[in-house]
Amino acid sequence: MLELIIVRHGETEGNKKRIYQGWTDTELNETGVRQAQRLAERLKDKDLDIIYSSPLNRALATALAVNRYHGLEIKTVENIKEIHFGEWENMSGQQLEELYPDYMEKWRRDYTAFTAPGGESLEAAYSRINSWMQKLIRDNPKGSILIVSHAGAIRAMVSGLVGRGVKGHWNYIISNCSITRINVFDGFPVLAGLNDVSHLEGLR
């Protein structure tokens, strides 16, 4: 069996302010650092074989916190970066409604194919992320792999692996420093746990 432990990065100021970050390289805030420490404690006794991380700082810092207990090489992967929001990055939903009302209406009509100016569509991101995930599963029939990524990317992973497709993207809540587990039996993925944040109890 292959066990995929999929983790979202800790909180950033952009998360706190509900800003679209996308490929913008933001850092963990104080809460995010504490979340990453809690996550590291949760996983310290887990026998990990490989750690993959998005190269964006907020994900890599989270992966580094976990890796203090494991001493593995962290492999950064461009394909598991967040969805690219182009000109929408560093803006809130309210700002987008004010500045891009026509685009927001198009997004609401077809969120899978819509592309923010200078960004990528959900369909494109879904393809990018899941092509890598499928190769990972083919290349690793057994073991325990940690993947540190982003909310949008993790939604794409889960929706793709459980067969929901791109239309199922928004059916999942993925919180900061949450753990999602997918077990793969002879190439067949099973969702074993979603958005586990029990290790963050008491943190705000």
One Martini backbone bead per residue (centre of mass of N, CA, C, O) as a GRO file, in nm:
protein
  204
    1MET     BB    1   0.097   0.035   0.019
    2LEU     BB    2   0.009   0.375  -0.035
    3GLU     BB    3   0.085   0.667   0.157
    4LEU     BB    4  -0.084   0.981   0.162
    5ILE     BB    5   0.035   1.287   0.306
    6ILE     BB    6  -0.165   1.577   0.305
    7VAL     BB    7  -0.051   1.921   0.333
    8ARG     BB    8  -0.113   2.223   0.452
    9HIS     BB    9  -0.010   2.508   0.510
   10GLY     BB   10   0.034   2.754   0.702
   11GLU     BB   11  -0.037   3.049   0.809
   12THR     BB   12  -0.111   3.362   0.665
   13GLU     BB   13  -0.190   3.683   0.608
   14GLY     BB   14  -0.356   3.617   0.357
   15ASN     BB   15  -0.545   3.418   0.494
   16LYS     BB   16  -0.652   3.610   0.715
   17LYS     BB   17  -0.752   3.823   0.471
   18ARG     BB   18  -0.857   3.672   0.219
   19ILE     BB   19  -0.628   3.624  -0.002
   20TYR     BB   20  -0.503   3.592  -0.313
   21GLN     BB   21  -0.195   3.421  -0.374
   22GLY     BB   22  -0.085   3.178  -0.517
   23TRP     BB   23   0.240   3.249  -0.645
   24THR     BB   24   0.288   3.408  -0.410
   25ASP     BB   25   0.568   3.452  -0.180
   26THR     BB   26   0.475   3.363   0.121
   27GLU     BB   27   0.464   3.369   0.472
   28LEU     BB   28   0.454   3.277   0.776
   29ASN     BB   29   0.301   3.330   1.052
   30GLU     BB   30   0.281   3.284   1.381
   31THR     BB   31   0.059   3.075   1.360
   32GLY     BB   32   0.190   2.905   1.134
   33VAL     BB   33   0.435   2.818   1.299
   34ARG     BB   34   0.274   2.672   1.522
   35GLN     BB   35   0.132   2.475   1.336
   36ALA     BB   36   0.391   2.338   1.227
   37GLN     BB   37   0.479   2.233   1.505
   38ARG     BB   38   0.234   2.055   1.555
   39LEU     BB   39   0.265   1.883   1.306
   40ALA     BB   40   0.544   1.771   1.373
   41GLU     BB   41   0.453   1.625   1.630
   42ARG     BB   42   0.243   1.442   1.492
   43LEU     BB   43   0.481   1.320   1.271
   44LYS     BB   44   0.748   1.220   1.421
   45ASP     BB   45   0.668   0.888   1.418
   46LYS     BB   46   0.667   0.881   1.122
   47ASP     BB   47   0.743   0.670   0.843
   48LEU     BB   48   0.914   0.833   0.611
   49ASP     BB   49   1.033   0.843   0.268
   50ILE     BB   50   0.901   1.117   0.153
   51ILE     BB   51   0.936   1.473   0.062
   52TYR     BB   52   0.701   1.699  -0.067
   53SER     BB   53   0.715   2.040  -0.216
   54SER     BB   54   0.641   2.330  -0.254
   55PRO     BB   55   0.843   2.616  -0.330
   56LEU     BB   56   0.684   2.780  -0.154
   57ASN     BB   57   0.748   2.908   0.149
   58ARG     BB   58   0.492   2.815   0.313
   59ALA     BB   59   0.547   2.514   0.247
   60LEU     BB   60   0.851   2.474   0.308
   61ALA     BB   61   0.838   2.555   0.609
   62THR     BB   62   0.652   2.321   0.685
   63ALA     BB   63   0.837   2.091   0.591
   64LEU     BB   64   1.080   2.166   0.772
   65ALA     BB   65   0.944   2.119   1.042
   66VAL     BB   66   0.895   1.815   1.000
   67ASN     BB   67   1.202   1.735   0.917
   68ARG     BB   68   1.344   1.751   1.196
   69TYR     BB   69   1.247   1.432   1.252
   70HIS     BB   70   1.383   1.296   0.963
   71GLY     BB   71   1.617   1.386   0.751
   72LEU     BB   72   1.522   1.460   0.468
   73GLU     BB   73   1.476   1.514   0.144
   74ILE     BB   74   1.343   1.793  -0.007
   75LYS     BB   75   1.111   1.791  -0.273
   76THR     BB   76   1.059   2.013  -0.519
   77VAL     BB   77   0.734   2.108  -0.684
   78GLU     BB   78   0.579   2.285  -0.927
   79ASN     BB   79   0.303   2.114  -0.971
   80ILE     BB   80   0.213   2.194  -0.645
   81LYS     BB   81   0.117   2.453  -0.683
   82GLU     BB   82  -0.082   2.688  -0.689
   83ILE     BB   83  -0.307   2.858  -0.823
   84HIS     BB   84  -0.301   3.090  -1.084
   85PHE     BB   85  -0.420   3.443  -1.053
   86GLY     BB   86  -0.254   3.669  -1.138
   87GLU     BB   87  -0.406   3.978  -1.105
   88TRP     BB   88  -0.554   3.859  -0.834
   89GLU     BB   89  -0.324   3.883  -0.667
   90ASN     BB   90  -0.353   4.035  -0.355
   91MET     BB   91  -0.670   3.992  -0.341
   92SER     BB   92  -0.988   4.030  -0.265
   93GLY     BB   93  -1.311   3.963  -0.321
   94GLN     BB   94  -1.405   4.257  -0.299
   95GLN     BB   95  -1.204   4.378  -0.500
   96LEU     BB   96  -1.294   4.206  -0.742
   97GLU     BB   97  -1.586   4.309  -0.755
   98GLU     BB   98  -1.493   4.607  -0.815
   99LEU     BB   99  -1.271   4.556  -1.060
  100TYR     BB  100  -1.413   4.253  -1.179
  101PRO     BB  101  -1.726   4.200  -1.248
  102ASP     BB  102  -1.722   4.042  -1.519
  103TYR     BB  103  -1.529   3.815  -1.431
  104MET     BB  104  -1.696   3.714  -1.190
  105GLU     BB  105  -1.936   3.624  -1.360
  106LYS     BB  106  -1.777   3.417  -1.528
  107TRP     BB  107  -1.683   3.246  -1.290
  108ARG     BB  108  -1.971   3.165  -1.192
  109ARG     BB  109  -2.055   3.019  -1.462
  110ASP     BB  110  -1.726   2.901  -1.509
  111TYR     BB  111  -1.483   2.787  -1.298
  112THR     BB  112  -1.310   2.582  -1.475
  113ALA     BB  113  -1.239   2.778  -1.742
  114PHE     BB  114  -1.161   3.016  -1.600
  115THR     BB  115  -0.938   3.309  -1.643
  116ALA     BB  116  -0.732   3.500  -1.505
  117PRO     BB  117  -0.545   3.754  -1.558
  118GLY     BB  118  -0.242   3.584  -1.607
  119GLY     BB  119  -0.342   3.298  -1.553
  120GLU     BB  120  -0.522   3.004  -1.456
  121SER     BB  121  -0.712   2.749  -1.484
  122LEU     BB  122  -0.856   2.494  -1.324
  123GLU     BB  123  -0.806   2.286  -1.544
  124ALA     BB  124  -0.499   2.336  -1.567
  125ALA     BB  125  -0.428   2.277  -1.272
  126TYR     BB  126  -0.547   1.995  -1.256
  127SER     BB  127  -0.359   1.874  -1.471
  128ARG     BB  128  -0.088   1.942  -1.343
  129ILE     BB  129  -0.132   1.794  -1.069
  130ASN     BB  130  -0.243   1.504  -1.168
  131SER     BB  131  -0.005   1.417  -1.340
  132TRP     BB  132   0.186   1.395  -1.099
  133MET     BB  133   0.023   1.203  -0.919
  134GLN     BB  134   0.014   0.962  -1.114
  135LYS     BB  135   0.320   0.923  -1.126
  136LEU     BB  136   0.367   0.877  -0.827
  137ILE     BB  137   0.197   0.616  -0.812
  138ARG     BB  138   0.350   0.452  -1.026
  139ASP     BB  139   0.645   0.488  -0.877
  140ASN     BB  140   0.476   0.422  -0.580
  141PRO     BB  141   0.335   0.140  -0.449
  142LYS     BB  142   0.496   0.211  -0.183
  143GLY     BB  143   0.457   0.375   0.125
  144SER     BB  144   0.546   0.709   0.273
  145ILE     BB  145   0.405   1.028   0.178
  146LEU     BB  146   0.483   1.369   0.184
  147ILE     BB  147   0.261   1.652   0.111
  148VAL     BB  148   0.320   2.003   0.048
  149SER     BB  149   0.064   2.250   0.009
  150HIS     BB  150  -0.247   2.368  -0.120
  151ALA     BB  151  -0.574   2.410  -0.126
  152GLY     BB  152  -0.628   2.395  -0.434
  153ALA     BB  153  -0.436   2.156  -0.489
  154ILE     BB  154  -0.571   1.953  -0.292
  155ARG     BB  155  -0.845   1.950  -0.418
  156ALA     BB  156  -0.743   1.836  -0.686
  157MET     BB  157  -0.628   1.574  -0.578
  158VAL     BB  158  -0.880   1.457  -0.447
  159SER     BB  159  -1.079   1.479  -0.685
  160GLY     BB  160  -0.905   1.308  -0.877
  161LEU     BB  161  -0.859   1.040  -0.704
  162VAL     BB  162  -1.188   0.997  -0.641
  163GLY     BB  163  -1.346   1.085  -0.926
  164ARG     BB  164  -1.477   1.388  -0.948
  165GLY     BB  165  -1.318   1.602  -1.061
  166VAL     BB  166  -1.327   1.938  -1.132
  167LYS     BB  167  -1.629   1.974  -1.024
  168GLY     BB  168  -1.530   1.884  -0.714
  169HIS     BB  169  -1.344   2.106  -0.589
  170TRP     BB  170  -1.563   2.257  -0.372
  171ASN     BB  171  -1.616   1.989  -0.168
  172TYR     BB  172  -1.357   2.097   0.004
  173ILE     BB  173  -1.198   2.130   0.311
  174ILE     BB  174  -0.878   2.320   0.355
  175SER     BB  175  -0.681   2.366   0.611
  176ASN     BB  176  -0.448   2.481   0.793
  177CYS     BB  177  -0.246   2.214   0.863
  178SER     BB  178  -0.381   1.986   0.737
  179ILE     BB  179  -0.485   1.638   0.712
  180THR     BB  180  -0.460   1.421   0.429
  181ARG     BB  181  -0.565   1.085   0.337
  182ILE     BB  182  -0.423   0.848   0.096
  183ASN     BB  183  -0.490   0.522  -0.011
  184VAL     BB  184  -0.300   0.289  -0.220
  185PHE     BB  185  -0.431   0.005  -0.406
  186ASP     BB  186  -0.311  -0.087  -0.683
  187GLY     BB  187  -0.396   0.222  -0.787
  188PHE     BB  188  -0.628   0.257  -0.561
  189PRO     BB  189  -0.796   0.519  -0.427
  190VAL     BB  190  -0.839   0.614  -0.071
  191LEU     BB  191  -1.018   0.798   0.150
  192ALA     BB  192  -0.898   0.826   0.497
  193GLY     BB  193  -0.869   1.153   0.523
  194LEU     BB  194  -1.008   1.488   0.614
  195ASN     BB  195  -0.909   1.770   0.752
  196ASP     BB  196  -0.706   1.728   0.992
  197VAL     BB  197  -0.701   1.938   1.317
  198SER     BB  198  -0.642   1.813   1.608
  199HIS     BB  199  -0.341   1.938   1.651
  200LEU     BB  200  -0.477   2.255   1.672
  201GLU     BB  201  -0.580   2.272   1.942
  202GLY     BB  202  -0.604   2.614   2.067
  203LEU     BB  203  -0.551   2.754   1.811
  204ARG     BB  204  -0.559   3.099   1.637
   0.00000   0.00000   0.00000
